[in-house]
Amino acid sequence: MSEAELVQHGREVLEKYADLGFYFASVDSFRFEYSRDSTLVDVTVFLHEGERVKVSRLTLQGLAERDRDRFLRQFRTQPGKRFSQAALQEDIQRVLRYFTTHGYPYCEVSISDLRLAPAGETGTAGLEIVLQVTPGEQVVIEDVEIRGNTQTRDFVILRELPLATGELYDQRKVEKIAPRLTKLGYFKWINPPRLQWQKNETGKLIIELAEGSYNRFDGVIGYNPGTQESKGFVTGLIDVSFGNLFGTGRQVDAHWERRTEKTQQLRLHYLEPWVAGLPLNAGLGFEQVIQDTSYVERALALDLRLRVNESLGLFSRVATRSVTPDSLAALRFGIPPSNSVSLALGVAFDSRDNVVNPRSGVNYRASFEWSRKKVSVRDSLTAVSSESQSFNQKRISVDLETYLPVLRWQVFAVGVHGREIRTDEEVVSVTDQYRFGGTRTLRGYREEQFRGSKIAWANIEYRYLVNDLSRLFLFLDLGYFFREDLVQQVPVAVEAAKIGYGFGMRVDTRLGLLGVDYGLGEGDSFSRGKIHISLRNAF
């Protein structure tokens, strides 16, 4: 260590002491102890802290007496207490925050006088501080100008703003504009809004942005290797979303999935944003599931979502659902035709800093659903409906994902999910049970390999972030299911816990975000693992 480096480190130590109010701290001397071969040295620094300076007087200038007294009562810096530079900076920010959120964007707070008063009767020197506050002109937002929106209409952007024309300037609301517009997913970038001074104490807020890609394509391909009894087969799904239709914020989603060789799902959904000028989104959806050629399930739903703030939302859903079994399945598996009406209420919270590749934040969603199910009872020999019965059902759904930064480019991601259905029926029908396993739930297993009236799974990942979109990761998935099956008209409990593990990656390519997951289930050799390939692209 050179002499210059030693002096520099000594200055840094004294600066830390000064921040804490030890303005008389000094370095007395250094002591050097060398090793026998003089290649190493231990350096001991002898310090004299001195007295910690106290505040003898604090004065606020430029404010009315009422405002001055209110701030002085709130300050951490108080006469007679020990001085802290961090506390003084916090007090200055308190004043600035108050005025910039009450219409004074040009407020300034400066230290007009800072001097050390001589020691009094106590023998301790005191610090006299004078703060000069200049509020500036109060500004009313007269106009908001959007620049760069070639497709998205102005009213779509303006309705998302927490600040409207005619209101006083509020720095807190202005700082929320860029994050709120970013969550729409319509723009490549959004500059922090800037204020342009107008005449008569008014201002124009200017928001500069660039249009991005509104539409999204997601594709997943999975391969399940064969066994001695069966051949391998390919599974997959396609998600297509057309967002911001005609620049109005409307959205259409289409989903198709082949879960197994004989199971397919089709889902369509339309979203109408800001119904009646409120932060209320309404959606209409249709879903059809063909399950192993055993039955066909169709559902029609109306959903509403109310945005409380940038992260919190409330939602509800009203749906009708019908199950039509194949005649052979009705006789062999005892699946009756049924119709149900349901109402669901829930809450959603999302504080993730990046939806695609988050570094921190929480994504939470929970719902409770009531439903009334009407079942047509068929004659066991003729399969003709003779009467009907009604049952009550309740469903609970919880999803929690959290992201914890470990090191600069490393993230620990944990997801916990649970589902449960309760019914007045003797056992929960196979058509009402939850199914899981595969790409998005329990990797290392076939799609929807397991089912139950109660299911839970956890996804644990240790991620290395390559950039804002790409990552490498190791994963451990845990799963559990429980159900009751009728065996000779007697309910028999079936439950099991499963584990899957493996590795994967998400890579940003010219085609889009390419994902590859390789998962192993219980008892799998490396050559028997499940491969899941996905592609996400915006256009």
Secondary structure as the mmCIF struct_conf table of DSSP 4:
data_model
#
loop_
_struct_conf.conf_type_id
_struct_conf.id
_struct_conf.beg_label_comp_id
_struct_conf.beg_label_asym_id
_struct_conf.beg_label_seq_id
_struct_conf.end_label_comp_id
_struct_conf.end_label_asym_id
_struct_conf.end_label_seq_id
HELX_RH_AL_P HELX_RH_AL_P1 GLU A 3 ASP A 19
TURN_TY1_P TURN_TY1_P1 LEU A 20 GLY A 21
TURN_TY1_P TURN_TY1_P2 TYR A 23 PHE A 24
STRN STRN1 SER A 26 TYR A 34
TURN_TY1_P TURN_TY1_P3 ARG A 36 ASP A 37
BEND BEND1 SER A 38 THR A 39
STRN STRN2 VAL A 41 HIS A 48
HELX_LH_PP_P HELX_LH_PP_P1 GLU A 51 VAL A 53
STRN STRN3 LYS A 54 GLN A 61
BEND BEND2 GLY A 62 LEU A 63
HELX_RH_AL_P HELX_RH_AL_P2 GLU A 65 GLN A 74
BEND BEND3 ARG A 76 ARG A 76
TURN_TY1_P TURN_TY1_P4 PRO A 79 GLY A 80
BEND BEND4 LYS A 81 LYS A 81
STRN STRN4 ARG A 82 ARG A 82
HELX_LH_PP_P HELX_LH_PP_P2 PHE A 83 PHE A 83
HELX_RH_AL_P HELX_RH_AL_P3 GLN A 85 THR A 100
TURN_TY1_P TURN_TY1_P5 THR A 101 GLY A 103
TURN_TY1_P TURN_TY1_P6 PRO A 105 TYR A 106
STRN STRN5 GLU A 108 ALA A 117
HELX_LH_PP_P HELX_LH_PP_P3 PRO A 118 ALA A 119
TURN_TY1_P TURN_TY1_P7 GLU A 121 THR A 122
BEND BEND5 GLY A 123 GLY A 123
STRN STRN6 GLY A 126 THR A 134
STRN STRN7 VAL A 140 ARG A 147
BEND BEND6 GLY A 148 GLY A 148
BEND BEND7 THR A 150 THR A 152
HELX_RH_AL_P HELX_RH_AL_P4 ASP A 154 LEU A 158
TURN_TY1_P TURN_TY1_P8 ARG A 159 GLU A 160
BEND BEND8 PRO A 162 PRO A 162
TURN_TY1_P TURN_TY1_P9 THR A 165 GLY A 166
BEND BEND9 GLU A 167 GLU A 167
STRN STRN8 LEU A 168 LEU A 168
HELX_LH_PP_P HELX_LH_PP_P4 TYR A 169 TYR A 169
HELX_RH_AL_P HELX_RH_AL_P5 GLN A 171 THR A 182
TURN_TY1_P TURN_TY1_P10 LYS A 183 GLY A 185
STRN STRN9 PHE A 187 ILE A 190
HELX_LH_PP_P HELX_LH_PP_P5 ASN A 191 PRO A 193
STRN STRN10 ARG A 194 TRP A 197
BEND BEND10 LYS A 199 LYS A 199
TURN_TY1_P TURN_TY1_P11 ASN A 200 GLU A 201
STRN STRN11 THR A 202 GLU A 211
STRN STRN12 ARG A 216 ASN A 224
BEND BEND11 GLN A 228 SER A 230
STRN STRN13 PHE A 233 LEU A 245
TURN_TY1_P TURN_TY1_P12 PHE A 246 GLY A 249
STRN STRN14 ARG A 250 THR A 260
TURN_TY1_P TURN_TY1_P13 GLU A 261 LYS A 262
STRN STRN15 THR A 263 GLU A 272
BEND BEND12 TRP A 274 TRP A 274
HELX_RH_3T_P HELX_RH_3T_P1 VAL A 275 GLY A 277
BEND BEND13 LEU A 278 PRO A 279
STRN STRN16 LEU A 280 GLN A 291
TURN_TY1_P TURN_TY1_P14 ASP A 292 SER A 294
STRN STRN17 TYR A 295 ARG A 307
BEND BEND14 ASN A 309 SER A 311
STRN STRN18 LEU A 312 PRO A 325
HELX_RH_AL_P HELX_RH_AL_P6 SER A 327 ARG A 332
TURN_TY1_P TURN_TY1_P15 PHE A 333 PHE A 333
STRN STRN19 SER A 338 ASP A 350
BEND BEND15 ASP A 353 ASP A 353
BEND BEND16 VAL A 355 ASN A 357
BEND BEND17 ARG A 359 SER A 360
STRN STRN20 GLY A 361 ARG A 378
TURN_TY1_P TURN_TY1_P16 SER A 380 THR A 382
STRN STRN21 SER A 385 LEU A 407
TURN_TY1_P TURN_TY1_P17 ARG A 408 TRP A 409
STRN STRN22 GLN A 410 THR A 423
BEND BEND18 ASP A 424 VAL A 427
TURN_TY1_P TURN_TY1_P18 VAL A 430 ASP A 432
BEND BEND19 GLN A 433 GLN A 433
STRN STRN23 TYR A 434 PHE A 436
BEND BEND20 GLY A 438 GLY A 438
TURN_TY1_P TURN_TY1_P19 THR A 439 ARG A 440
BEND BEND21 THR A 441 LEU A 442
TURN_TY1_P TURN_TY1_P20 ARG A 443 GLY A 444
BEND BEND22 TYR A 445 TYR A 445
TURN_TY1_P TURN_TY1_P21 GLU A 447 GLU A 448
STRN STRN24 PHE A 450 GLY A 452
BEND BEND23 SER A 453 SER A 453
STRN STRN25 LYS A 454 LEU A 465
BEND BEND24 VAL A 466 LEU A 469
STRN STRN26 ARG A 471 VAL A 487
TURN_TY1_P TURN_TY1_P22 GLN A 488 GLN A 489
STRN STRN27 VAL A 490 THR A 509
TURN_TY1_P TURN_TY1_P23 ARG A 510 LEU A 511
STRN STRN28 GLY A 512 LEU A 520
TURN_TY1_P TURN_TY1_P24 GLU A 522 GLY A 523
HELX_RH_3T_P HELX_RH_3T_P2 PHE A 526 ARG A 528
STRN STRN29 LYS A 530 ALA A 538
#
